[in-house]
Every structure is written in C-alpha cells, then in structure tokens.
Amino acid sequence: MILTDTLSLWWFWLIIWGCILIIAVIVEAITEELVSIWFALGAFIAALLACFGVVWYVQLIIFALVSILTIILVRAVLIRDRRLHSLVATNTDSLVGEEIVVTKKIDGIHNPGEGKYRDVIWTLESEDTFEPGEKAIVSEIKGNKLVVTKKN
C-alpha cells in the first residue's frame, strides 16, 4: 500500500526523472561518444508528464518510446552524414597535379618505377615510358601508387 501510494505521487516521479536526466547528462559529458543523450531527452519528457500528473506507467512508456525514437533518428542522421562525407581527403590527395621526379625507370603499366616528391619515394605507374631524372605529373592515386603522365 505504501508503494502504491508513493508511485502515485507526481513529485516522486519528478525526482526519479530528474535523477535519470542528470545522470544521463553527466555520462554524456564524460564520454566522447553519444551514449546517453537519448535517455536524457526521454527523462525530460517524462518529467514534464509527471508535472502534469500523468500516470506513472504512461510516463515509463513515453520515456522508452522517446529514447528509442531518438536513438533511431540520431542513428539515421549520422549514417546519412557519413555517406555524404564518405570520401576523406588526406594529405596524399594534394599530390594530384604536382610534379614528381622519376628515380627508377617506368616502362608501361606492368613495369612500375619510382619517383621522389619532397624526400618521399613513391611507386609510380604510367602508360608512358619515363627515364630516371625525367619529371612527370601526378594524375591520380591508386592505393599506395601514383599514376603519372608526361609533362605537357
């Protein structure tokens, strides 16, 4: 009977939801990943319902639904955002269009050579033939190899 009376008090649930909200916000602040923000939102909505005297089991259902819905929506936004930014530019992308000095002969696609750019030796591929000392232009990057073309 005491438990039933306590569960029917609106301020009891306001304290419960407030504690869950505070704990979720603290956990979210401590971690670097999205871990508990959805529970904080669910607890906030449930606390509002408690203020209006909504029955405790409806508060629990709304808390669960809001938390799950927030997880799904945030996940969908992050997946969409990841797809939009799937190509991560790296420092090697800046090599395209740059001039590189051939250090080892390149004799067609099947006989790659080597080239030096800013004290770094790269494996070079080309449909053209290059002799050591010639300069080439980087046209694209294939894995860890640079594809080069003749300088105009």
N, CA, C and O atoms as a DFTB+ gen file, in Angstrom:
608 C
 N C O
     1  1       0.800      -1.185       0.000
     2  2       0.000       0.000       0.000
     3  2       0.857       1.271       0.000
     4  3       0.534       2.251      -0.670
     5  1       1.940       1.235       0.753
     6  2       2.841       2.388       0.783
     7  2       3.475       2.574      -0.593
     8  3       3.598       3.700      -1.075
     9  1       3.877       1.467      -1.227
    10  2       4.464       1.541      -2.560
    11  2       3.466       2.096      -3.563
    12  3       3.828       2.929      -4.395
    13  1       2.253       1.663      -3.501
    14  2       1.215       2.156      -4.407
    15  2       0.979       3.642      -4.204
    16  3       0.811       4.384      -5.172
    17  1       0.965       4.077      -2.964
    18  2       0.781       5.498      -2.684
    19  2       1.962       6.321      -3.197
    20  3       1.774       7.399      -3.761
    21  1       3.180       5.810      -3.000
    22  2       4.377       6.520      -3.448
    23  2       4.410       6.622      -4.965
    24  3       4.760       7.670      -5.508
    25  1       4.049       5.541      -5.657
    26  2       4.062       5.554      -7.115
    27  2       3.044       6.520      -7.696
    28  3       3.174       6.935      -8.848
    29  1       2.045       6.880      -6.929
    30  2       1.018       7.787      -7.446
    31  2       1.348       9.260      -7.184
    32  3       0.625      10.138      -7.655
    33  1       2.406       9.544      -6.457
    34  2       2.797      10.935      -6.187
    35  2       3.568      11.513      -7.370
    36  3       4.559      10.932      -7.810
    37  1       3.119      12.647      -7.881
    38  2       3.747      13.238      -9.065
    39  2       5.172      13.688      -8.784
    40  3       6.042      13.551      -9.644
    41  1       5.426      14.228      -7.583
    42  2       6.760      14.728      -7.260
    43  2       7.775      13.602      -7.111
    44  3       8.966      13.805      -7.348
    45  1       7.310      12.407      -6.716
    46  2       8.210      11.251      -6.645
    47  2       8.788      10.958      -8.032
    48  3       9.992      10.751      -8.184
    49  1       7.920      10.944      -9.031
    50  2       8.375      10.664     -10.401
    51  2       9.184      11.814     -10.979
    52  3      10.076      11.605     -11.801
    53  1       8.871      13.014     -10.552
    54  2       9.680      14.153     -10.987
    55  2      11.109      14.013     -10.479
    56  3      12.056      14.312     -11.207
    57  1      11.273      13.567      -9.253
    58  2      12.615      13.331      -8.698
    59  2      13.311      12.196      -9.444
    60  3      14.493      12.301      -9.772
    61  1      12.581      11.109      -9.712
    62  2      13.164       9.967     -10.437
    63  2      13.648      10.413     -11.818
    64  3      14.787      10.145     -12.199
    65  1      12.777      11.090     -12.559
    66  2      13.154      11.519     -13.914
    67  2      14.260      12.566     -13.871
    68  3      15.122      12.597     -14.750
    69  1      14.239      13.418     -12.860
    70  2      15.313      14.409     -12.715
    71  2      16.658      13.742     -12.472
    72  3      17.671      14.159     -13.032
    73  1      16.670      12.712     -11.642
    74  2      17.917      11.967     -11.373
    75  2      18.411      11.274     -12.641
    76  3      19.600      11.321     -12.959
    77  1      17.503      10.639     -13.354
    78  2      17.898       9.970     -14.619
    79  2      18.438      10.994     -15.606
    80  3      19.434      10.740     -16.283
    81  1      17.788      12.147     -15.692
    82  2      18.235      13.212     -16.593
    83  2      19.640      13.681     -16.226
    84  3      20.502      13.799     -17.097
    85  1      19.870      13.943     -14.968
    86  2      21.183      14.424     -14.517
    87  2      22.259      13.371     -14.759
    88  3      23.338      13.694     -15.257
    89  1      21.981      12.127     -14.416
    90  2      22.960      11.051     -14.633
    91  2      23.266      10.896     -16.118
    92  3      24.427      10.737     -16.495
    93  1      22.242      10.940     -16.961
    94  2      22.452      10.791     -18.404
    95  2      23.293      11.935     -18.954
    96  3      24.170      11.709     -19.788
    97  1      23.041      13.154     -18.502
    98  2      23.819      14.306     -18.963
    99  2      25.269      14.205     -18.487
   100  3      26.187      14.515     -19.246
   101  1      25.486      13.780     -17.255
   102  2      26.852      13.627     -16.738
   103  2      27.601      12.552     -17.524
   104  3      28.749      12.757     -17.917
   105  1      26.956      11.412     -17.755
   106  2      27.602      10.337     -18.531
   107  2      27.933      10.838     -19.936
   108  3      29.008      10.547     -20.461
   109  1      27.020      11.585     -20.542
   110  2      27.259      12.115     -21.885
   111  2      28.421      13.102     -21.886
   112  3      29.214      13.128     -22.827
   113  1      28.524      13.900     -20.851
   114  2      29.613      14.875     -20.760
   115  2      30.962      14.206     -20.536
   116  3      31.985      14.707     -21.002
   117  1      30.975      13.092     -19.837
   118  2      32.230      12.396     -19.531
   119  2      32.744      11.628     -20.741
   120  3      33.952      11.574     -20.972
   121  1      31.851      11.040     -21.506
   122  2      32.272      10.209     -22.632
   123  2      32.389      11.043     -23.901
   124  3      31.847      12.145     -23.986
   125  1      33.099      10.507     -24.880
   126  2      33.269      11.194     -26.158
   127  2      32.279      10.716     -27.207
   128  3      32.157      11.332     -28.265
   129  1      31.584       9.647     -26.935
   130  2      30.606       9.120     -27.883
   131  2      29.204       9.481     -27.414
   132  3      28.988       9.873     -26.267
   133  1      28.253       9.335     -28.344
   134  2      26.852       9.514     -27.970
   135  2      26.406       8.250     -27.242
   136  3      26.206       7.206     -27.863
   137  1      26.254       8.350     -25.940
   138  2      25.949       7.181     -25.135
   139  2      24.583       7.289     -24.475
   140  3      23.825       6.320     -24.450
   141  1      24.266       8.459     -23.941
   142  2      23.070       8.544     -23.105
   143  2      22.204       9.762     -23.367
   144  3      21.262      10.005     -22.613
   145  1      22.476      10.512     -24.374
   146  2      21.715      11.742     -24.611
   147  2      20.239      11.452     -24.869
   148  3      19.369      12.247     -24.511
   149  1      19.967      10.311     -25.492
   150  2      18.574       9.950     -25.774
   151  2      17.802       9.663     -24.499
   152  3      16.608       9.951     -24.417
   153  1      18.476       9.096     -23.501
   154  2      17.819       8.848     -22.223
   155  2      17.545      10.162     -21.493
   156  3      16.547      10.287     -20.784
   157  1      18.427      11.131     -21.669
   158  2      18.210      12.445     -21.069
   159  2      16.957      13.090     -21.659
   160  3      16.146      13.660     -20.930
   161  1      16.806      13.001     -22.957
   162  2      15.619      13.569     -23.597
   163  2      14.355      12.835     -23.154
   164  3      13.338      13.466     -22.869
   165  1      14.417      11.514     -23.097
   166  2      13.286      10.725     -22.635
   167  2      12.904      11.065     -21.199
   168  3      11.721      11.165     -20.873
   169  1      13.909      11.243     -20.339
   170  2      13.650      11.591     -18.938
   171  2      13.055      12.997     -18.828
   172  3      12.197      13.246     -17.981
   173  1      13.506      13.903     -19.672
   174  2      12.962      15.265     -19.655
   175  2      11.476      15.266     -20.018
   176  3      10.666      15.904     -19.346
   177  1      11.128      14.547     -21.085
   178  2       9.721      14.470     -21.499
   179  2       8.884      13.782     -20.406
   180  3       7.776      14.222     -20.097
   181  1       9.421      12.706     -19.832
   182  2       8.699      12.005     -18.764
   183  2       8.526      12.904     -17.539
   184  3       7.490      12.840     -16.877
   185  1       9.517      13.738     -17.225
   186  2       9.408      14.669     -16.098
   187  2       8.308      15.697     -16.356
   188  3       7.560      16.058     -15.447
   189  1       8.217      16.162     -17.592
   190  2       7.125      17.078     -17.937
   191  2       5.768      16.408     -17.726
   192  3       4.837      17.018     -17.201
   193  1       5.670      15.156     -18.140
   194  2       4.417      14.418     -17.943
   195  2       4.108      14.247     -16.464
   196  3       2.947      14.324     -16.060
   197  1       5.145      14.015     -15.646
   198  2       4.945      13.871     -14.195
   199  2       4.403      15.171     -13.601
   200  3       3.557      15.146     -12.707
   201  1       4.892      16.301     -14.100
   202  2       4.398      17.601     -13.615
   203  2       2.914      17.786     -13.898
   204  3       2.211      18.454     -13.139
   205  1       2.443      17.203     -14.978
   206  2       1.031      17.317     -15.340
   207  2       0.177      16.192     -14.739
   208  3      -1.017      16.100     -15.024
   209  1       0.786      15.346     -13.915
   210  2       0.037      14.319     -13.208
   211  2      -0.314      13.094     -14.029
   212  3      -1.249      12.370     -13.688
   213  1       0.418      12.847     -15.105
   214  2       0.169      11.661     -15.931
   215  2       0.568      10.414     -15.138
   216  3       1.544      10.444     -14.389
   217  1      -0.172       9.335     -15.295
   218  2       0.048       8.082     -14.571
   219  2       1.478       7.573     -14.826
   220  3       2.010       7.723     -15.926
   221  1       2.082       6.976     -13.805
   222  2       3.495       6.579     -13.868
   223  2       3.801       5.600     -14.992
   224  3       4.855       5.712     -15.618
   225  1       2.920       4.646     -15.271
   226  2       3.233       3.674     -16.319
   227  2       3.175       4.317     -17.708
   228  3       3.861       3.857     -18.620
   229  1       2.380       5.358     -17.883
   230  2       2.389       6.108     -19.149
   231  2       3.712       6.867     -19.269
   232  3       4.283       6.958     -20.356
   233  1       4.191       7.406     -18.162
   234  2       5.487       8.082     -18.153
   235  2       6.603       7.126     -18.584
   236  3       7.472       7.486     -19.378
   237  1       6.562       5.914     -18.052
   238  2       7.572       4.908     -18.407
   239  2       7.516       4.565     -19.903
   240  3       8.545       4.459     -20.571
   241  1       6.304       4.397     -20.401
   242  2       6.145       4.065     -21.826
   243  2       6.655       5.212     -22.695
   244  3       7.373       4.980     -23.667
   245  1       6.291       6.440     -22.353
   246  2       6.743       7.611     -23.120
   247  2       8.258       7.751     -23.023
   248  3       8.915       8.060     -24.018
   249  1       8.820       7.525     -21.834
   250  2      10.284       7.566     -21.672
   251  2      10.948       6.581     -22.628
   252  3      11.896       6.937     -23.328
   253  1      10.453       5.346     -22.659
   254  2      11.035       4.321     -23.523
   255  2      10.859       4.689     -24.993
   256  3      11.800       4.567     -25.777
   257  1       9.671       5.134     -25.373
   258  2       9.410       5.475     -26.775
   259  2      10.256       6.654     -27.248
   260  3      10.827       6.615     -28.338
   261  1      10.337       7.701     -26.430
   262  2      11.141       8.871     -26.807
   263  2      12.615       8.491     -26.911
   264  3      13.302       8.919     -27.839
   265  1      13.100       7.696     -25.972
   266  2      14.505       7.272     -26.007
   267  2      14.796       6.448     -27.248
   268  3      15.799       6.682     -27.922
   269  1      13.943       5.495     -27.558
   270  2      14.145       4.636     -28.734
   271  2      14.033       5.453     -30.015
   272  3      14.840       5.288     -30.930
   273  1      13.043       6.328     -30.084
   274  2      12.867       7.164     -31.271
   275  2      14.067       8.081     -31.479
   276  3      14.506       8.279     -32.611
   277  1      14.593       8.635     -30.409
   278  2      15.777       9.495     -30.508
   279  2      16.985       8.704     -30.980
   280  3      17.757       9.197     -31.801
   281  1      17.164       7.495     -30.482
   282  2      18.274       6.645     -30.942
   283  2      18.147       6.403     -32.439
   284  3      19.128       6.541     -33.170
   285  1      16.963       6.047     -32.903
   286  2      16.753       5.750     -34.323
   287  2      17.005       6.989     -35.181
   288  3      17.670       6.906     -36.214
   289  1      16.472       8.137     -34.755
   290  2      16.651       9.356     -35.547
   291  2      18.106       9.812     -35.590
   292  3      18.605      10.191     -36.649
   293  1      18.783       9.777     -34.459
   294  2      20.197      10.185     -34.429
   295  2      21.034       9.231     -35.276
   296  3      21.921       9.665     -36.010
   297  1      20.757       7.962     -35.176
   298  2      21.482       6.972     -35.984
   299  2      21.269       7.230     -37.470
   300  3      22.219       7.173     -38.251
   301  1      20.025       7.514     -37.869
   302  2      19.733       7.785     -39.280
   303  2      20.470       9.030     -39.767
   304  3      21.008       9.041     -40.875
   305  1      20.495      10.071     -38.949
   306  2      21.189      11.303     -39.332
   307  2      22.689      11.051     -39.449
   308  3      23.324      11.532     -40.388
   309  1      23.260      10.305     -38.510
   310  2      24.698      10.033     -38.559
   311  2      25.070       9.172     -39.763
   312  3      26.105       9.394     -40.392
   313  1      24.237       8.199     -40.079
   314  2      24.512       7.354     -41.247
   315  2      24.436       8.181     -42.521
   316  3      25.287       8.049     -43.401
   317  1      23.416       9.039     -42.624
   318  2      23.280       9.901     -43.804
   319  2      24.473      10.840     -43.903
   320  3      25.020      11.040     -44.987
   321  1      24.878      11.417     -42.777
   322  2      26.009      12.328     -42.757
   323  2      27.298      11.607     -43.142
   324  3      28.139      12.167     -43.844
   325  1      27.453      10.371     -42.686
   326  2      28.648       9.594     -43.013
   327  2      28.703       9.297     -44.512
   328  3      29.777       9.336     -45.113
   329  1      27.551       9.000     -45.115
   330  2      27.510       8.746     -46.553
   331  2      27.859       9.993     -47.346
   332  3      28.537       9.911     -48.370
   333  1      27.399      11.151     -46.877
   334  2      27.677      12.401     -47.576
   335  2      29.157      12.767     -47.502
   336  3      29.689      13.415     -48.404
   337  1      29.810      12.353     -46.435
   338  2      31.215      12.685     -46.235
   339  2      32.084      11.431     -46.228
   340  3      33.043      11.345     -45.462
   341  1      31.754      10.461     -47.076
   342  2      32.470       9.194     -47.053
   343  2      33.892       9.312     -47.585
   344  3      34.770       8.555     -47.172
   345  1      34.127      10.246     -48.490
   346  2      35.472      10.427     -49.008
   347  2      36.233      11.362     -48.083
   348  3      35.910      12.544     -47.967
   349  1      37.237      10.821     -47.433
   350  2      38.040      11.609     -46.516
   351  2      39.292      12.061     -47.248
   352  3      40.111      11.248     -47.677
   353  1      39.422      13.349     -47.380
   354  2      40.605      13.890     -48.045
   355  2      41.821      13.697     -47.144
   356  3      41.772      13.951     -45.941
   357  1      42.896      13.248     -47.745
   358  2      44.136      13.054     -46.998
   359  2      45.214      13.940     -47.600
   360  3      44.993      14.620     -48.602
   361  1      46.366      13.920     -46.984
   362  2      47.461      14.733     -47.495
   363  2      47.904      14.273     -48.875
   364  3      48.383      15.081     -49.670
   365  1      47.750      12.988     -49.168
   366  2      48.178      12.498     -50.474
   367  2      47.311      13.039     -51.602
   368  3      47.766      13.106     -52.744
   369  1      46.067      13.428     -51.308
   370  2      45.206      13.999     -52.341
   371  2      45.804      15.274     -52.925
   372  3      45.527      15.628     -54.071
   373  1      46.612      15.952     -52.144
   374  2      47.231      17.184     -52.630
   375  2      48.322      16.907     -53.668
   376  3      48.798      17.838     -54.319
   377  1      48.721      15.657     -53.831
   378  2      49.751      15.319     -54.816
   379  2      49.240      15.373     -56.256
   380  3      50.029      15.562     -57.182
   381  1      47.935      15.208     -56.454
   382  2      47.380      15.211     -57.806
   383  2      47.648      16.574     -58.434
   384  3      47.308      17.616     -57.873
   385  1      48.265      16.539     -59.613
   386  2      48.619      17.762     -60.324
   387  2      50.036      18.239     -60.047
   388  3      50.529      19.150     -60.712
   389  1      50.690      17.627     -59.068
   390  2      52.054      18.029     -58.721
   391  2      53.083      17.351     -59.629
   392  3      52.818      16.320     -60.247
   393  1      54.250      17.962     -59.683
   394  2      55.351      17.434     -60.483
   395  2      56.219      16.539     -59.599
   396  3      56.515      16.880     -58.454
   397  1      56.622      15.398     -60.143
   398  2      57.434      14.449     -59.387
   399  2      58.616      14.034     -60.249
   400  3      58.485      13.914     -61.467
   401  1      59.767      13.814     -59.627
   402  2      60.981      13.414     -60.349
   403  2      61.083      11.897     -60.346
   404  3      61.046      11.271     -59.287
   405  1      61.209      11.308     -61.524
   406  2      61.326       9.854     -61.665
   407  2      62.729       9.443     -61.255
   408  3      63.711      10.012     -61.734
   409  1      62.832       8.438     -60.355
   410  2      64.140       7.965     -59.898
   411  2      64.450       6.557     -60.398
   412  3      65.612       6.152     -60.412
   413  1      63.433       5.810     -60.807
   414  2      63.612       4.468     -61.354
   415  2      62.729       4.356     -62.579
   416  3      61.571       4.773     -62.552
   417  1      63.263       3.796     -63.655
   418  2      62.583       3.752     -64.948
   419  2      61.171       3.164     -64.861
   420  3      60.934       2.158     -64.192
   421  1      60.243       3.827     -65.559
   422  2      58.866       3.336     -65.695
   423  2      58.713       2.900     -67.133
   424  3      58.971       3.669     -68.059
   425  1      58.292       1.664     -67.314
   426  2      58.139       1.128     -68.672
   427  2      56.739       0.524     -68.816
   428  3      56.576      -0.695     -68.867
   429  1      55.743       1.392     -68.879
   430  2      54.365       0.917     -69.037
   431  2      53.746       0.535     -67.702
   432  3      54.398       0.569     -66.658
   433  1      52.463       0.168     -67.764
   434  2      51.681      -0.161     -66.566
   435  2      52.248      -1.361     -65.815
   436  3      52.221      -1.388     -64.584
   437  1      52.755      -2.341     -66.533
   438  2      53.199      -3.584     -65.888
   439  2      54.608      -3.497     -65.321
   440  3      55.046      -4.422     -64.637
   441  1      55.319      -2.429     -65.582
   442  2      56.660      -2.233     -65.042
   443  2      56.728      -0.889     -64.324
   444  3      57.256       0.083     -64.863
   445  1      56.189      -0.839     -63.103
   446  2      56.183       0.439     -62.388
   447  2      57.592       0.869     -62.005
   448  3      58.508       0.054     -61.898
   449  1      57.734       2.158     -61.804
   450  2      59.011       2.710     -61.379
   451  2      58.862       3.394     -60.040
   452  3      57.950       3.118     -59.261
   453  1      59.800       4.300     -59.804
   454  2      59.758       5.042     -58.554
   455  2      59.993       6.509     -58.832
   456  3      60.597       6.884     -59.837
   457  1      59.506       7.330     -57.924
   458  2      59.722       8.763     -58.037
   459  2      59.852       9.368     -56.661
   460  3      59.439       8.786     -55.658
   461  1      60.443      10.564     -56.638
   462  2      60.679      11.220     -55.367
   463  2      59.948      12.554     -55.348
   464  3      60.072      13.372     -56.260
   465  1      59.186      12.745     -54.283
   466  2      58.484      14.008     -54.083
   467  2      58.648      14.402     -52.626
   468  3      58.191      13.689     -51.733
   469  1      59.299      15.536     -52.381
   470  2      59.545      16.034     -51.030
   471  2      60.174      14.974     -50.127
   472  3      59.680      14.710     -49.032
   473  1      61.233      14.387     -50.579
   474  2      62.009      13.389     -49.825
   475  2      61.254      12.100     -49.531
   476  3      61.676      11.329     -48.669
   477  1      60.156      11.849     -50.221
   478  2      59.418      10.606     -50.054
   479  2      59.447       9.861     -51.383
   480  3      59.151      10.429     -52.434
   481  1      59.810       8.573     -51.319
   482  2      59.858       7.740     -52.521
   483  2      58.484       7.096     -52.714
   484  3      57.934       6.487     -51.797
   485  1      57.941       7.243     -53.932
   486  2      56.640       6.695     -54.280
   487  2      56.788       5.697     -55.410
   488  3      57.675       5.835     -56.252
   489  1      55.921       4.684     -55.435
   490  2      55.844       3.781     -56.575
   491  2      55.001       4.478     -57.623
   492  3      53.916       4.980     -57.332
   493  1      55.516       4.506     -58.861
   494  2      54.840       5.215     -59.941
   495  2      54.387       4.250     -61.021
   496  3      55.104       3.312     -61.368
   497  1      53.189       4.483     -61.551
   498  2      52.668       3.738     -62.692
   499  2      52.365       4.724     -63.801
   500  3      51.990       5.870     -63.551
   501  1      52.535       4.260     -65.040
   502  2      52.192       5.104     -66.174
   503  2      52.080       4.258     -67.424
   504  3      52.717       3.210     -67.536
   505  1      51.270       4.715     -68.361
   506  2      51.211       4.066     -69.676
   507  2      52.388       4.510     -70.526
   508  3      52.727       3.860     -71.515
   509  1      53.011       5.614     -70.142
   510  2      54.166       6.144     -70.861
   511  2      55.450       5.560     -70.282
   512  3      55.442       4.919     -69.231
   513  1      56.532       5.789     -70.976
   514  2      57.859       5.367     -70.518
   515  2      58.601       6.590     -70.001
   516  3      58.628       7.634     -70.653
   517  1      59.202       6.451     -68.824
   518  2      59.970       7.529     -68.224
   519  2      61.351       7.007     -67.853
   520  3      61.493       5.876     -67.387
   521  1      62.349       7.825     -68.061
   522  2      63.716       7.514     -67.655
   523  2      64.007       8.240     -66.347
   524  3      63.371       9.252     -66.051
   525  1      64.963       7.738     -65.556
   526  2      65.329       8.428     -64.318
   527  2      65.752       9.869     -64.596
   528  3      66.470      10.137     -65.559
   529  1      65.310      10.775     -63.763
   530  2      65.625      12.185     -63.911
   531  2      64.535      12.976     -64.622
   532  3      64.486      14.200     -64.503
   533  1      63.656      12.290     -65.363
   534  2      62.561      12.995     -66.034
   535  2      61.533      13.441     -64.998
   536  3      61.440      12.887     -63.903
   537  1      60.773      14.454     -65.378
   538  2      59.707      14.939     -64.497
   539  2      58.364      14.496     -65.059
   540  3      58.148      14.490     -66.270
   541  1      57.469      14.124     -64.150
   542  2      56.135      13.665     -64.535
   543  2      55.111      14.409     -63.692
   544  3      55.443      15.010     -62.671
   545  1      53.873      14.357     -64.133
   546  2      52.768      14.985     -63.407
   547  2      51.886      13.880     -62.814
   548  3      51.510      12.940     -63.514
   549  1      51.561      13.996     -61.529
   550  2      50.697      13.019     -60.865
   551  2      49.259      13.271     -61.333
   552  3      48.718      14.361     -61.151
   553  1      48.649      12.242     -61.939
   554  2      47.278      12.400     -62.443
   555  2      46.238      11.781     -61.513
   556  3      45.099      12.246     -61.453
   557  1      46.628      10.735     -60.789
   558  2      45.699      10.131     -59.826
   559  2      46.470       9.273     -58.840
   560  3      47.666       9.031     -58.998
   561  1      45.755       8.818     -57.818
   562  2      46.344       7.963     -56.791
   563  2      45.562       6.666     -56.775
   564  3      44.337       6.678     -56.660
   565  1      46.264       5.543     -56.890
   566  2      45.656       4.208     -56.816
   567  2      46.289       3.480     -55.644
   568  3      47.395       2.948     -55.745
   569  1      45.575       3.464     -54.542
   570  2      46.123       2.804     -53.350
   571  2      47.362       3.525     -52.873
   572  3      47.311       4.693     -52.486
   573  1      48.507       2.798     -52.904
   574  2      49.768       3.411     -52.493
   575  2      50.656       3.760     -53.685
   576  3      51.851       4.004     -53.519
   577  1      50.081       3.786     -54.877
   578  2      50.835       4.112     -56.093
   579  2      50.306       5.396     -56.712
   580  3      49.113       5.695     -56.663
   581  1      51.224       6.135     -57.288
   582  2      50.840       7.337     -58.011
   583  2      50.832       7.030     -59.501
   584  3      51.773       6.421     -60.012
   585  1      49.794       7.441     -60.198
   586  2      49.730       7.316     -61.639
   587  2      50.182       8.637     -62.215
   588  3      49.652       9.693     -61.870
   589  1      51.177       8.571     -63.106
   590  2      51.768       9.802     -63.653
   591  2      51.615       9.845     -65.166
   592  3      51.451       8.819     -65.827
   593  1      51.672      11.051     -65.690
   594  2      51.614      11.271     -67.131
   595  2      52.765      12.181     -67.531
   596  3      53.415      12.800     -66.689
   597  1      53.000      12.246     -68.843
   598  2      54.051      13.118     -69.371
   599  2      53.683      14.562     -69.114
   600  3      52.514      14.946     -69.136
   601  1      54.707      15.344     -68.872
   602  2      54.533      16.780     -68.682
   603  2      54.301      17.412     -70.047
   604  3      55.024      17.107     -70.995
   605  1      53.299      18.295     -70.166
   606  2      52.989      18.912     -71.464
   607  2      54.086      19.827     -71.923
   608  3      53.984      20.425     -72.995
